[in-house]
Amino acid sequence: MQRDVEGLNEQAVEHKLKPAIIPFAGRIGGNQDYVVDRSNPCNAELLAKVPDAAPLRTFRDGFDFRGFLDSGVWKYALVECIGTMMNTFVTAWIGAHPPSAPIVPHSQAGIYGTTGFLAPLIGGITNWLFLTLFIFTFSPASGGHLNPTITLGTFFARLISFPRLILYLIGQTAGGALAGLILEAAYGSRDFLVGGCFVDTLFVPVKDAFLLEFVYCLCLVFLAFGVALDPRQAGVFGPALSPWLVGLVLGLLSWGSSFTRAGYEGAGNGNS
């Protein structure tokens, strides 16, 4: 009898301490572990409420507008707003500087011996570290997208539903806008530049800047899916390593795109 009571107590403690993580196919890294089997009838009730608890079979599965009535999705969108705001602000603050003319190298080292190369290097490293930490922080709740590009990519890959797409995009956009307002207030003026947020059209035409942004965003989506969102990579990278690799992808792209052409300060920042 005593053993039975002890066993029940252990089960109660284990149940009490077990974290509640809602299955979600679009979670960065954790999508390999926290998903359910769509073909299992036992999951029908959960999938009726959270269609993207498993990868969607068709786009029609994702266009269930009842998701707009799910308070949980609204809460996760708010989490994305807060996470995007913090990530954008801290990385933008690190990269903020007074306006200056494009740097013309005069040494044999060329651009590699100037602040036009070294400053984006620091920005790329901080982007990598901060994005990784923010993904680890917010992934258990919202999936840790913190980026409209990633959210759009997961929708077209049939990993998230349409209601989640819309609410996440609204939350991320609002978070980025709030970060800009806070940055302006903290800096004390609007007379500053941030790497990844400025193009001098005297040196770089709009069509050229668009092409650069498009290619680098495309690289970001493909690499992020390859290391963090493709369930087939679960045995290769796992959920613990994937956030580091996503952060590394953003850090390399934001750094490598920022110093080649004068007047173009890189493809995106922490909220690419």
C-alpha positions in Angstrom: 0.0 0.0 0.0 2.8 2.4 0.9 4.6 1.6 -2.4 1.4 2.4 -4.3 1.1 5.8 -2.5 4.7 6.6 -3.2 4.3 5.7 -6.8 1.2 7.9 -7.1 3.1 10.8 -5.5 6.0 10.4 -7.9 3.6 10.4 -10.9 1.9 13.5 -9.5 5.2 15.4 -9.1 6.4 14.3 -12.5 3.1 15.5 -14.1 3.2 18.8 -12.2 6.8 19.6 -13.3 6.2 18.6 -16.9 6.3 21.8 -19.1 3.3 22.4 -21.3 4.6 23.0 -24.9 1.9 23.1 -27.5 2.9 21.0 -30.6 3.7 23.4 -33.5 5.3 22.3 -36.9 6.7 25.8 -37.5 8.9 26.0 -34.3 12.5 26.7 -35.1 14.6 23.6 -34.1 11.9 22.1 -31.9 9.6 21.3 -34.9 11.5 17.9 -35.1 10.3 17.0 -31.5 7.1 18.9 -30.7 4.8 17.8 -33.5 2.0 15.2 -33.6 1.1 12.5 -36.1 -1.7 13.8 -38.4 -2.7 10.2 -39.3 -3.3 9.2 -35.7 -7.0 9.5 -34.8 -6.1 10.3 -31.2 -4.7 13.7 -32.3 -7.9 14.7 -34.2 -9.2 16.9 -31.4 -5.9 18.8 -31.0 -5.5 19.2 -34.8 -9.0 20.6 -35.0 -7.9 23.4 -32.6 -4.3 23.8 -33.7 -4.1 22.7 -37.4 -0.3 23.4 -37.6 0.4 21.1 -34.7 1.5 18.8 -37.5 2.8 19.7 -41.0 -0.2 20.6 -43.2 -1.0 18.2 -46.0 -2.5 20.9 -48.3 -2.9 24.6 -48.3 -6.6 24.1 -47.7 -5.8 22.6 -44.3 -4.1 25.9 -43.3 -7.0 28.1 -44.4 -9.2 27.4 -41.3 -10.3 30.8 -40.2 -11.3 29.5 -36.8 -7.7 30.0 -35.9 -8.5 33.7 -35.6 -10.8 32.8 -32.7 -8.0 30.9 -30.9 -6.8 33.1 -28.0 -3.5 31.1 -27.9 -2.5 32.2 -31.4 -3.1 35.8 -30.4 -0.9 35.4 -27.3 1.8 33.8 -29.4 1.6 36.8 -31.9 2.0 39.1 -28.9 5.1 37.1 -27.9 6.5 37.5 -31.4 5.8 41.3 -31.2 7.8 41.5 -27.9 10.6 39.3 -29.0 11.0 41.1 -32.4 10.9 44.5 -30.6 13.7 43.5 -28.2 15.9 41.8 -30.8 15.5 44.6 -33.3 16.2 47.3 -30.8 19.3 45.8 -29.2 20.9 44.9 -32.5 20.0 48.2 -34.1 21.3 50.1 -31.1 24.6 48.3 -31.4 24.8 49.3 -35.1 23.6 52.9 -34.8 26.1 55.6 -35.8 26.0 59.2 -37.0 25.6 59.7 -40.8 28.9 59.7 -42.7 30.1 59.6 -46.3 30.9 56.2 -47.8 34.4 55.1 -46.9 37.1 55.2 -49.6 40.0 52.9 -48.7 43.5 54.4 -49.2 45.7 51.5 -48.0 46.9 48.3 -49.6 44.4 46.3 -47.5 41.5 48.1 -49.2 38.2 47.9 -47.6 39.4 45.2 -45.2 41.5 47.7 -43.2 38.7 50.2 -42.6 35.7 50.5 -40.3 33.5 49.8 -43.3 34.6 46.2 -42.9 35.3 45.9 -39.2 32.0 47.6 -38.0 29.8 45.2 -39.9 31.9 42.3 -38.5 31.0 43.3 -35.0 27.4 43.8 -36.1 27.3 40.3 -37.6 28.7 38.7 -34.5 26.2 40.4 -32.2 23.3 39.6 -34.6 24.4 35.9 -34.4 24.6 35.8 -30.6 21.5 37.8 -29.9 19.3 36.1 -32.4 20.4 32.7 -31.1 19.5 33.7 -27.5 16.2 35.2 -28.5 15.2 32.1 -30.4 16.1 29.9 -27.4 14.0 32.2 -25.3 10.9 32.5 -27.4 10.8 29.2 -29.4 9.0 27.2 -26.7 6.1 29.7 -26.8 5.7 31.1 -30.3 8.3 29.2 -32.3 10.9 31.9 -32.2 10.5 33.3 -35.8 11.1 36.9 -34.9 11.2 37.6 -38.6 8.5 38.1 -41.2 10.7 36.4 -43.9 10.8 33.2 -41.8 7.1 33.3 -41.1 6.2 33.7 -44.7 8.5 30.8 -45.6 7.0 28.5 -43.1 3.5 29.3 -44.4 4.4 28.4 -48.0 6.2 25.3 -46.7 2.8 24.3 -45.1 4.2 24.4 -41.6 1.9 27.1 -40.2 -1.7 28.1 -40.7 -3.0 31.2 -42.4 -4.4 32.8 -39.2 -1.1 32.3 -37.5 0.7 33.8 -40.6 -1.4 37.0 -40.5 -1.2 37.5 -36.7 2.5 36.8 -36.6 3.2 39.3 -39.4 1.2 41.9 -37.6 3.0 41.2 -34.3 6.5 41.3 -35.9 5.8 44.4 -37.9 4.4 46.2 -34.8 7.5 45.0 -32.8 9.9 46.4 -35.4 8.0 49.7 -35.4 8.1 49.9 -31.6 11.8 49.2 -31.7 12.3 52.1 -34.1 10.4 54.5 -31.9 12.3 53.4 -28.8 15.6 53.7 -30.7 14.8 57.2 -31.8 13.8 58.2 -28.3 16.9 56.6 -26.7 19.3 58.1 -29.3 17.8 61.5 -28.8 17.3 62.4 -32.4 16.6 60.9 -35.8 20.0 61.9 -37.2 21.6 58.4 -37.2 22.1 55.4 -39.5 21.8 51.7 -38.7 23.5 49.0 -40.7 21.0 47.1 -42.8 18.5 49.9 -42.7 20.0 52.5 -45.1 20.7 52.7 -48.8 22.3 55.8 -50.4 20.5 56.0 -53.8 23.2 58.3 -55.1 25.5 55.2 -55.1 23.1 52.3 -55.2 19.9 52.5 -57.4 16.7 51.2 -55.9 16.6 48.3 -58.4 20.1 47.2 -57.4 19.2 47.4 -53.7 16.1 45.4 -54.3 18.1 42.7 -56.1 20.6 42.4 -53.2 17.8 42.3 -50.6 15.9 39.6 -52.6 18.9 37.3 -53.0 20.1 37.6 -49.4 16.6 37.0 -48.1 16.3 34.0 -50.3 19.6 32.7 -48.9 18.3 33.3 -45.4 15.1 31.3 -46.0 16.8 28.4 -47.7 19.6 28.1 -45.1 17.2 28.6 -42.1 15.0 25.8 -43.5 18.0 23.6 -44.1 19.4 23.8 -40.6 16.3 24.4 -38.4 12.9 23.9 -40.0 13.3 20.7 -42.1 12.2 17.7 -40.0 14.5 15.5 -42.1 17.5 17.2 -40.5 16.4 16.2 -37.0 19.1 13.5 -36.7 21.8 15.8 -38.1 21.5 19.0 -36.2 18.8 18.5 -33.5 16.7 21.2 -31.8 19.6 22.4 -29.6 22.0 23.2 -32.4 19.5 24.7 -34.9 19.1 28.1 -33.2 22.8 28.6 -33.2 23.0 27.8 -36.9 20.1 30.2 -37.7 21.8 33.0 -35.8 25.0 32.2 -37.7 23.2 32.4 -41.0 21.8 35.9 -40.2 25.2 37.1 -38.8 27.1 36.0 -41.9 24.6 37.4 -44.4 24.3 40.7 -42.6 28.1 41.1 -42.4 29.0 39.7 -45.8 26.5 42.0 -47.7 27.5 45.2 -46.0 31.0 46.2 -47.2 31.3 45.3 -50.9 29.4 48.3 -52.4 29.7 51.9 -51.2 26.3 53.3 -50.1 24.8 49.9 -49.3 25.0 49.0 -45.6 23.9 45.4 -45.7 20.8 43.2 -46.3 18.6 43.7 -43.2 19.3 43.8 -39.5 18.0 41.7 -36.6 14.5 41.9 -38.1 15.4 41.1 -41.7 
